[in-house]
């Protein structure tokens, strides 16, 4: 009985990891507000979108495991999201240390 419940929840668990990172990215975008440079807003927004794409691809890959393009999409979107997140951190550091 417990194994059946875990199997039904597996797509949600797989999708929750990148979705959490997307939420953190969008929360950072909200905190920086309108005073943030445009490039930082674009980087944070693209990070959130890439992690959401990864999350949806992971969710559907668990439901349809024979479709390899979902696994590929999940991996590529996740790596691009991590790269965009790293660039966002660098841009935020530069923005905060540059002063008024």
C-alpha atoms as one frame of an Amber mdcrd trajectory, in Angstrom:
protein
   0.000   0.000   0.000   2.768   2.465   0.911   4.722   1.599  -2.249   1.698
   2.384  -4.396   1.297   5.791  -2.775   4.993   6.555  -3.268   4.736   5.592
  -6.948   1.782   7.950  -7.422   3.619  10.814  -5.743   6.894  10.240  -7.609
   6.147  12.725 -10.452   5.440  15.437  -7.901   8.610  14.704  -5.970  10.740
  14.780  -9.134   9.157  18.068 -10.234   9.489  19.707  -6.831  13.299  19.998
  -6.866  13.692  22.369  -9.834  10.398  24.081  -8.973  11.835  25.090  -5.597
  14.811  26.682  -7.325  12.436  28.505  -9.684  10.515  29.857  -6.707  13.712
  31.073  -5.069  14.780  32.808  -8.256  11.440  34.547  -8.660  11.470  35.552
  -4.983  14.912  37.102  -5.489  13.540  38.985  -8.482  10.685  40.277  -6.335
  13.059  41.376  -3.550  15.363  43.305  -5.884  12.357  45.298  -7.056  12.247
  47.904  -9.781  15.563  49.488  -8.844  17.538  46.472 -10.081  19.303  46.756
 -13.433  17.442  45.317 -16.402  20.051  42.622 -16.993  19.603  41.320 -13.438
  15.834  41.193 -13.850  16.209  39.339 -17.152  18.684  36.868 -15.630  16.491
  36.135 -12.614  13.401  35.774 -14.784  15.123  33.446 -17.238  16.441  31.373
 -14.328  12.903  30.917 -13.035  11.558  30.018 -16.477  14.337  27.504 -17.143
  13.807  25.762 -13.804  10.040  25.632 -14.448  10.646  24.055 -17.860  12.928
  21.530 -16.176  10.277  20.836 -13.566   7.514  20.205 -16.117   9.785  18.029
 -18.254  10.733  15.963 -15.196   7.105  15.577 -14.181   6.049  14.315 -17.590
   9.150  12.145 -17.990   8.120  10.159 -14.920   4.636   9.722 -16.414   5.953
   8.849 -19.903   9.395   7.247 -19.382   9.749   6.128 -23.014   9.922   9.714
 -24.274  13.635  10.488 -24.086  13.261  14.078 -25.265  11.608  14.907 -21.936
  14.683  13.651 -20.066  16.955  15.619 -22.399  14.836  18.752 -22.036  14.887
  18.397 -18.262  18.665  18.065 -18.147  19.426  20.896 -20.553  16.957  23.283
 -18.913  18.338  22.437 -15.468  21.959  23.054 -16.513  21.008  26.307 -18.249
  19.036  27.317 -15.149  22.046  26.672 -12.940  24.237  28.712 -15.292  21.743
  31.552 -15.330  21.524  31.386 -11.544  25.301  31.669 -11.258  25.299  34.674
 -13.600  22.500  36.214 -11.510  24.583  35.868  -8.353  27.564  37.500 -10.060
  25.378  40.322 -11.414  23.789  40.856  -7.985  27.209  41.000  -6.329  28.444
  43.557  -8.838  25.256  45.594  -8.473  25.402  45.629  -4.667  29.113  46.470
  -4.467  29.039  49.211  -7.107  27.326  51.638  -4.738  25.063  54.577  -5.623
